[in-house]
């Protein structure tokens, strides 16, 4: 009996009308297909495993790089509408994990000042050297966006909460220290920015950065 014709690449049988069909020819072709498909599946699984391992390595490297950077952005709160008071919820921040938290308010008002208070406390509970005030710190405003830029260095890991306020726009005013004796770090829930009169303009933002311990 003559040999069957076969395909050139995988040597699968090709029958002609005069050929005798035998079971071993079918089984042989099926075994070749099984072997080839199994090899393809194994190669695909190996490639997928290698990609997964590579992705995991990249994520670990990125996490390690992020961990090595001590300064992290904690919050950025846009201010898009006029309001007499803008509140920032900080209840989810564990302040004990940071040496300092920098509060950077970029706000403006048509009046003179914007005050920062904590937990909506408006009484004379805040201590400045030599006096008591009804705010933690005061930002110079004067009506134009950006003129009330400040960096407030909040040492919230201390008890009580304390800060140093640096007015970025008005460098003639030196940084000053203040604290609120009635608030421990675990009790700090909101930061409240309040216009001395009128409203805070609806354009600006408040950013919080943390320096990790």
C-alpha positions in Angstrom: 0.0 0.0 0.0 1.4 3.4 -0.9 2.2 6.0 1.7 -0.3 8.8 2.3 0.6 12.3 1.2 1.4 14.6 4.1 1.5 18.4 4.7 4.8 20.0 4.4 5.2 21.6 7.8 3.4 19.3 10.4 3.3 16.1 8.3 -0.4 15.6 8.7 -2.0 13.0 6.5 -3.8 14.0 3.3 -6.1 11.4 1.7 -6.9 10.8 -1.9 -10.0 9.0 -3.1 -8.1 5.8 -3.8 -6.4 5.7 -0.3 -7.4 3.3 2.4 -8.4 5.0 5.5 -6.8 3.5 8.7 -7.4 4.2 12.4 -3.7 4.7 13.1 -3.5 7.5 10.5 -6.2 9.4 12.3 -4.7 8.7 15.7 -1.3 9.8 14.5 -2.6 13.1 13.2 -4.5 13.7 16.4 -1.4 13.0 18.5 0.7 15.5 16.5 -2.0 18.1 17.0 -2.2 17.4 20.7 1.5 17.7 21.1 1.7 21.0 19.1 -1.2 22.6 21.0 0.2 21.5 24.4 3.5 23.1 23.4 1.8 26.3 22.5 -0.2 26.3 25.7 2.9 25.7 27.8 4.8 28.5 26.0 1.8 30.9 26.5 1.6 30.0 30.2 5.3 30.5 30.7 5.2 33.9 28.9 2.2 35.0 31.1 4.0 33.9 34.2 7.1 35.9 33.2 5.0 39.0 32.6 3.3 38.6 35.9 6.6 38.3 37.7 8.0 41.3 35.8 4.9 43.4 36.7 5.3 42.4 40.4 9.0 43.4 40.3 8.1 46.8 38.8 5.4 47.4 41.4 7.9 46.5 44.2 10.5 48.9 42.8 7.9 51.7 42.5 6.7 51.1 46.1 10.3 51.0 47.3 11.0 54.3 45.5 7.9 55.9 46.9 8.8 54.7 50.4 12.3 56.2 50.1 10.8 59.7 49.3 10.0 61.3 52.7 7.6 63.9 51.3 4.1 62.7 50.3 1.0 64.6 49.2 -1.8 63.9 51.7 -4.6 66.0 50.3 -5.5 68.5 47.7 -8.8 70.3 48.1 -10.0 72.6 45.3 -12.0 75.7 46.3 -14.4 76.4 43.5 -17.2 78.4 45.2 -17.3 81.5 47.3 -17.8 80.7 51.0 -17.3 82.4 54.3 -15.5 79.3 55.5 -13.7 76.4 53.8 -13.4 73.2 55.9 -10.8 70.5 55.2 -11.5 67.0 56.7 -8.3 65.6 58.1 -9.8 62.9 60.2 -8.3 60.1 58.1 -4.7 61.3 58.5 -2.6 59.7 61.1 -0.5 62.7 62.1 1.8 60.6 64.3 3.4 59.2 61.1 4.9 62.6 60.1 7.5 64.9 61.5 5.7 67.8 60.0 2.6 68.4 57.9 2.8 71.3 55.5 -0.5 73.1 54.9 -0.3 75.2 51.7 -3.5 77.3 51.3 -3.7 79.2 48.0 -6.7 81.4 48.8 -7.9 84.9 48.4 -10.5 87.3 49.8 -11.6 90.8 49.0 -10.9 91.7 52.7 -7.7 91.6 54.7 -7.2 88.2 56.4 -8.1 84.5 56.3 -7.9 82.7 59.6 -7.0 79.1 60.2 -8.8 77.4 63.0 -9.0 73.7 64.1 -12.1 71.7 64.8 -14.2 74.8 64.4 -12.9 76.2 67.6 -13.5 80.0 67.5 -12.8 81.0 71.1 -9.5 82.4 72.4 -8.1 78.9 72.8 -5.0 79.4 70.6 -1.7 80.5 72.2 0.7 82.9 70.5 3.8 84.0 72.5 2.5 86.5 74.9 -1.2 86.4 73.9 -4.2 84.3 73.2 -6.1 84.5 69.9 -9.2 83.0 68.3 -7.2 81.4 65.4 -4.1 79.2 64.9 -2.6 81.5 62.3 -3.6 84.4 60.1 -3.0 84.7 56.3 -2.5 88.0 54.6 -5.0 88.2 51.7 -5.7 91.6 50.1 -8.0 90.4 47.4 -5.9 88.8 44.6 -5.5 85.0 44.1 -2.1 83.9 45.3 -1.6 86.8 47.7 -2.6 84.6 50.7 -0.1 81.9 49.8 1.5 80.5 53.0 3.3 77.5 54.3 2.0 76.3 57.6 4.3 73.8 59.2 2.1 71.8 61.5 3.9 69.6 64.0 0.8 67.6 64.7 2.7 64.7 66.2 3.3 66.9 69.2 0.8 67.2 72.0 -0.7 69.7 71.8 -0.9 70.6 68.1 1.5 73.4 67.2 2.5 75.2 64.1 4.9 77.7 62.5 3.2 79.9 59.8 5.3 81.4 57.0 3.5 83.9 54.7 5.0 83.3 51.2 3.7 86.5 49.6 4.4 88.9 52.5 7.9 88.2 53.5 8.0 91.3 55.7 6.1 89.3 58.3 8.4 86.8 60.0 7.3 83.3 60.7 5.5 82.9 64.0 4.8 80.0 66.4 1.3 79.2 67.7 -0.4 76.3 69.4 -3.8 75.1 70.6 -3.4 73.5 74.0 -6.9 71.8 73.9 -6.3 69.6 70.9 -4.1 66.5 70.8 -3.0 65.0 67.4 -5.6 62.2 67.6 -8.4 64.8 68.1 -7.6 67.0 65.1 -10.5 66.4 62.7 -10.9 69.6 60.6 -9.0 72.6 59.4 -11.2 75.6 59.0 -10.2 78.6 56.8 -12.4 81.6 57.7 -12.5 85.0 56.1 -12.3 87.9 58.5 -15.3 89.5 56.6 -17.2 88.6 53.5 -16.1 85.4 51.8 -13.2 83.5 50.5 -13.1 83.7 46.7 -14.1 80.6 44.7 -10.8 80.1 43.1 -7.9 78.4 44.8 -6.9 75.2 46.6 -5.5 73.8 49.8 -2.7 71.3 49.7 -1.3 69.1 52.5 2.1 67.5 52.4 3.5 65.1 55.0 7.2 64.6 55.9 7.3 60.9 57.0 9.1 60.0 60.2 
